[in-house]
Amino acid sequence: LGLNLKVEVEGEFDANGVLVATKVEFKQGTNIRVTGRIDAVSGNTITVLNIPITTDSLLTRFEDKSDADVDPLHVSDLNVNDYVEVRGQEFPAGSGEISAVLLERDDPRDRTELRGFVEAGGVNRPTLTVLGVTIETDGTTVYRNVNDQGIDADTFWAAVNEGSLVDARGQEVALSTILAEELQLEVE
């Protein structure tokens, strides 16, 4: 245990009001999410949207929701163009790399999604930069606030800044580039 760790504790309070733990579970942050096709696989690292994603056989939960239904799924079962959703955290902070907590393989889709924090200097209307990925917008992009309510482009761009958590859904139009069909402000 240490400072600033997220934990879940189960137990009962004793007569003195002290929680007597029967179970303590570490919770890893998963505010980063990327969904798309795998660009490369090398050792325990995959790349999606040109973002390196490190997996760990002990810390990453692997699930196969594809028709292949491999159980247990390992990183060695993954291939270029497999469609995955990865949840995790940027580690080390500011590195542009994801440490995966959950990796799910699914049947192929065309939709790409990236949820993460806007980088320093990453707000340049009509684009944002998250984890080195350029998120482009156009006149068809739908904008949403933190309450999942539709907002106009001017309201969105006035609210977003460096460090904002955003969720972009759309199409991968080039390596490290998404054309956003929907762009939403999120809360941590």
C-alpha positions as CSV (number, residue, x, y, z in Angstrom):
1,L,0.0,0.0,0.0
2,G,1.1,3.6,-0.5
3,L,-0.1,7.1,-1.1
4,N,-2.5,7.9,-4.0
5,L,-3.2,4.2,-4.7
6,K,-6.8,3.3,-5.6
7,V,-8.1,0.3,-3.5
8,E,-11.3,-1.4,-2.8
9,V,-11.7,-2.8,0.7
10,E,-14.3,-5.2,2.0
11,G,-14.9,-6.0,5.7
12,E,-16.8,-5.1,8.8
13,F,-16.5,-2.4,11.4
14,D,-15.5,-3.6,14.9
15,A,-16.8,-2.2,18.2
16,N,-14.3,0.7,18.0
17,G,-15.4,1.8,14.5
18,V,-12.3,0.4,12.8
19,L,-12.7,-1.4,9.5
20,V,-11.4,-4.9,9.8
21,A,-10.6,-5.9,6.2
22,T,-11.3,-9.3,4.8
23,K,-10.3,-8.3,1.3
24,V,-8.2,-5.6,-0.2
25,E,-8.0,-5.2,-3.9
26,F,-5.8,-2.8,-5.9
27,K,-7.7,-0.9,-8.6
28,Q,-5.7,0.4,-11.6
29,G,-6.9,3.5,-13.4
30,T,-8.4,2.9,-16.8
31,N,-9.1,6.4,-18.0
32,I,-7.4,5.7,-21.3
33,R,-9.2,3.6,-24.0
34,V,-8.3,2.8,-27.5
35,T,-10.4,0.7,-29.9
36,G,-9.2,-0.2,-33.4
37,R,-7.2,-2.6,-35.5
38,I,-3.7,-3.7,-34.4
39,D,-0.9,-2.2,-36.4
40,A,1.9,-4.4,-35.0
41,V,2.6,-7.1,-32.5
42,S,6.1,-7.5,-30.9
43,G,6.7,-9.5,-27.8
44,N,4.3,-8.3,-25.1
45,T,3.6,-5.0,-27.0
46,I,0.9,-4.3,-29.6
47,T,0.5,-1.0,-31.5
48,V,-2.9,0.5,-32.3
49,L,-3.2,4.0,-33.9
50,N,0.7,4.0,-33.7
51,I,0.3,3.9,-29.9
52,P,2.5,1.4,-28.1
53,I,0.4,-0.7,-25.7
54,T,2.3,-2.9,-23.2
55,T,0.6,-6.0,-21.8
56,D,1.6,-8.1,-18.8
57,S,0.5,-11.7,-18.3
58,L,-0.1,-11.0,-14.6
59,L,-1.6,-7.5,-14.8
60,T,-3.6,-7.5,-18.1
61,R,-6.9,-9.3,-18.3
62,F,-7.3,-10.8,-21.8
63,E,-10.8,-11.6,-23.2
64,D,-11.7,-12.9,-26.6
65,K,-15.1,-11.8,-27.7
66,S,-14.4,-12.7,-31.3
67,D,-15.8,-15.7,-33.2
68,A,-12.4,-17.3,-32.6
69,D,-13.3,-17.5,-28.8
70,V,-9.7,-18.3,-27.7
71,D,-9.6,-19.1,-24.0
72,P,-7.3,-18.3,-22.5
73,L,-6.3,-15.5,-24.8
74,H,-2.6,-14.4,-24.8
75,V,-0.8,-11.6,-26.6
76,S,0.9,-14.3,-28.7
77,D,-2.6,-15.1,-30.1
78,L,-3.0,-11.5,-31.5
79,N,-2.3,-10.6,-35.1
80,V,-2.0,-7.4,-37.2
81,N,-5.5,-6.2,-38.2
82,D,-7.2,-7.9,-35.2
83,Y,-9.8,-5.6,-33.8
84,V,-9.2,-4.8,-30.1
85,E,-10.4,-2.6,-27.3
86,V,-7.7,-1.7,-24.7
87,R,-8.3,0.0,-21.4
88,G,-5.4,1.2,-19.2
89,Q,-3.3,4.1,-18.2
90,E,-0.5,6.1,-19.8
91,F,2.6,4.8,-18.2
92,P,5.0,6.3,-17.6
93,A,3.0,9.5,-17.5
94,G,3.6,11.7,-20.5
95,S,5.2,8.8,-22.5
96,G,2.5,8.3,-25.0
97,E,2.5,4.6,-24.1
98,I,-0.4,2.6,-22.6
99,S,-0.1,0.0,-19.9
100,A,-3.0,-2.3,-20.6
101,V,-5.3,-3.4,-17.7
102,L,-7.9,-5.0,-20.1
103,L,-7.5,-6.1,-23.7
104,E,-10.6,-7.5,-25.5
105,R,-10.4,-8.9,-29.0
106,D,-13.6,-8.6,-31.0
107,D,-14.9,-9.3,-34.5
108,P,-13.7,-6.6,-37.0
109,R,-15.5,-3.3,-37.2
110,D,-14.7,0.0,-39.0
111,R,-15.2,2.3,-35.9
112,T,-12.1,3.6,-34.1
113,E,-12.2,5.2,-30.7
114,L,-9.7,7.0,-28.5
115,R,-10.2,8.3,-25.0
116,G,-7.4,10.2,-23.4
117,F,-6.0,13.5,-22.2
118,V,-5.4,16.4,-24.6
119,E,-1.6,17.0,-24.9
120,A,0.2,20.2,-24.2
121,G,-0.2,22.3,-27.3
122,G,-2.7,19.8,-28.5
123,V,-5.7,22.2,-29.0
124,N,-5.6,23.7,-32.5
125,R,-9.2,24.0,-33.8
126,P,-10.3,22.0,-35.7
127,T,-7.8,19.4,-34.4
128,L,-6.8,17.9,-31.0
129,T,-3.9,15.7,-30.1
130,V,-4.2,12.8,-27.7
131,L,-1.4,10.3,-27.1
132,G,0.3,11.5,-30.3
133,V,-2.9,10.9,-32.3
134,T,-4.4,13.7,-34.3
135,I,-8.1,14.0,-33.9
136,E,-9.6,15.9,-36.9
137,T,-13.1,17.4,-36.9
138,D,-15.2,18.7,-39.7
139,G,-18.7,20.1,-40.2
140,T,-20.3,16.7,-39.6
141,T,-18.7,16.1,-36.2
142,V,-21.2,15.8,-33.3
143,Y,-20.0,17.4,-30.1
144,R,-21.1,16.3,-26.6
145,N,-20.5,17.7,-23.1
146,V,-19.7,15.7,-19.9
147,N,-23.4,15.0,-19.4
148,D,-23.6,13.3,-22.9
149,Q,-25.7,16.2,-24.2
150,G,-25.2,17.6,-27.7
151,I,-23.5,21.0,-27.8
152,D,-22.4,23.2,-30.7
153,A,-18.8,23.3,-31.9
154,D,-18.1,26.8,-30.4
155,T,-19.2,25.6,-26.9
156,F,-17.0,22.5,-27.2
157,W,-13.9,24.4,-28.4
158,A,-14.4,27.0,-25.6
159,A,-14.4,24.2,-23.0
160,V,-11.6,22.0,-24.2
161,N,-8.0,22.7,-23.2
162,E,-4.7,21.0,-22.4
163,G,-5.4,18.2,-20.0
164,S,-9.0,17.8,-20.8
165,L,-10.2,14.2,-21.0
166,V,-11.9,13.6,-24.4
167,D,-13.5,10.6,-26.2
168,A,-13.3,10.6,-30.0
169,R,-15.2,8.1,-32.1
170,G,-14.8,7.9,-35.8
171,Q,-12.7,6.5,-38.6
172,E,-8.9,6.0,-38.7
173,V,-8.1,7.9,-41.9
174,A,-4.3,7.6,-41.6
175,L,-1.7,6.2,-39.2
176,S,-2.2,8.3,-36.0
177,T,-5.2,10.2,-37.4
178,I,-8.9,9.9,-36.6
179,L,-11.7,11.8,-38.3
180,A,-14.1,12.3,-35.4
181,E,-17.8,11.5,-36.1
182,E,-18.4,12.3,-32.4
183,L,-16.2,14.1,-29.9
184,Q,-17.1,14.2,-26.2
185,L,-15.7,15.9,-23.1
186,E,-15.4,13.4,-20.2
187,V,-14.7,13.6,-16.5
188,E,-12.0,11.6,-14.8
